[in-house]
Amino acid sequence: MLASVLNVTYLVGAVALVLGLRGMSSPDTARRGNLWAAAGIGIAIATSLIYPFEGAEHNNYGWIAGALILGSIFGWLAAMRVKMTAMPQMVSIFNGLGGACAVLLAVIELQQAGAATGAAQLSVLMLTLLIGGVAFSGSILAYLKLDGKVWDSQVTLPYHGAVNLVLLLATVGFGVYLTTTGNIPTGLLIGLLVLTLVYGFSFVAPIGGADMPVVISLLNSFTGLSAATAGIVYGNQIMLVGGILVGASGTILTILMCRAMNRSLLNVIIGNFGGGGAASGGADGDQVVKTVNPSDLAIQLFYAKSVVIIPGYGLAVAQAQKTCKELDDLLSANGVDVVYAIHPVAGRMPGHMNVLLAEADVPYPKLLDLDAANDTLAGADVVLIIGANDVVNPDAENDPASPLYGMPVLKAWTAKQTVVLKRSMSPGYAGVQNPLFFLENNKMLFGDAKASLQELVGEVKNL
Amino acid sequence: MDQLLSFINENLLLIYLLVFTVILGFEVISSIPTVLHTPLMSGANAISGIVIIGAIILLRTSSPTDYFTLSLGALGILLAMVNVVGGFAVTNRMLEMFKKKKSTK
């Protein structure tokens, strides 16, 4: 009787997860959606705590309660303390922890597996170990990289692509071999675990900079998949449903991001944009850019009718979103129509710029997505491009030879005047020069995004 | 081939669930706008902590003197719980900022 009631509560939990994710489809319902999803997991955990088993039932509630309470405290503290700009590394480390749990499960079950364990069960456990392991160590390295603790060059070997391929084949081969033998000695199991973790590390090692969000999202889908395979092991449907939903979400975000950056997934995983060296790096000698000083720009902005701000990675790195909002307020108070054009991959992860601007109190109706932004950009008086580069490159539309060709971009050049706030003339991460900088109606304001914006704010206040 | 077919037939309902969840997942996630992709990522991330159920089941069925399983399993629960609680809490924090903006507008 109890079991049949609890099966229904598992079902309720699974439905809450799906409805919760559905709620995420609009900013108005997203918060409720998140609470629904949390309730779904809560119901599932409560159910699993009292679900009766046939045979031995030792419960060990002391151990479980201790772990649940400690985990909740650590998780809560981390979530309350993290800065919004540090969100990518936060997501990475949390993701790694989920992967670690899947790995621990697989290790324990495999270590206890005997002759009675079926081949299907063994294969699924092995899959959980491999996917969870890569998700775990990969996420940890991604965290270290995003947090600036490790640099790409420190962990990349020559011919890293080949090294990775060999490691992958070795890991999978070893896993398959152990599965077919049926009996797994602890020593070999540990060997496989180490190999898997090394591969996860090595998988993430050559990926850097603006490609990191793709990797986080991919690793997120791996963790989801490992939860789903673990669900098969325990014959638990809600684990399967939850895991698959996460897998689907991670996969879709990965695809969307690759598309927004005009890259194939393989290209992201294997390496940088064609080595980056061949393209025209640095300023071409015979082309000159015009610069503008902050006081002139302040006057121009103050008396403009419409201003579009295009924030990019540089703004996020300089943590200048609050200063940006300050400028916005000053201009809006003078009747200037200020909106933000957000490229899908602006910031340090997809949608990150929206969160950063929301934190700075920018109302979200002011944030335009790609299509709406391109309509507004045409004819705008001044476009401020802050720390963005490749996402406003006209070559994406005009030059079939450019690596950016075909990538959806913000057509800043259709405005009357563009101003680029940037530290130097160095190319963006695609490694190509941006012809926008040399256009007749573009001016440059060199300097750190935050410092430049502060100067602008000061000048506008003096008007 | 026969083996594969019989495996599918024996686990028919599970496979139905798997296939339809994949389709459902892709449909639901595709309708989520870019604005919400960061909260989606951290929310989905929290859901992946559902693997904790497995760890709880494992711990409840293992012998009270099997300290290997108990300690590793408890570690698994702890880590997954950090993922779940931290993930949902941080997502809520982000979404609260979106909400506040709307009411003050």
Interface residues (C-beta under 8 A of the other chain):
Chain A: L17 V18 G20 L21 R22 M24 S25 S26 P27 D28 A30 R31 G33 N34 L35 A37 A38 G40 I41 A44 I45 S48 L49 Y51 F53 G55 A56 E57 H58 N59 N60 W63 I64 G66 A67 L68 L70 G71 S72 F74 G75 W76 A78 A79 M80 V82 M84 M87 M90 V91 F94 N95 L97 G98 A100 C101 A102 L104 L105 V107 I108 E109 Q111 Q112 A120 I216 S217 N220 T223 G224 S226 A227 A228 A230 G231 I232 V233 Y234 N236 Q237 I238 M239 L240 V241 G242 G243 I244 L245 V246 G247 A248 S249 G250 T251 I252 L253 L256 I342 P344 G347 M349 P350 G351 H352 N354 V355 A358 E359 D361 V362 P363 Y364 P365 L367 D369
Chain B: F7 L14 L17 L18 T21 V22 L24 G25 F26 V28 I29 S30 S31 I32 P33 T34 V35 L36 H37 T38 P39 L40 M41 S42 G43 A44 N45 A46 I47 S48 G49 I50 V51 I52 I53 G54 A55 I56 I57 L58 L59 R60 T61 S62 S63 P64 F68 T69 L70 L72 G73 A74 L75 G76 I77 L78 L79 A80 M81 V82 N83 V84 V85 G86 G87 F88 A89 V90 T91 N92 R93 M94 L95 E96 M97 F98 K99 K100 K101 K102 T104 K105
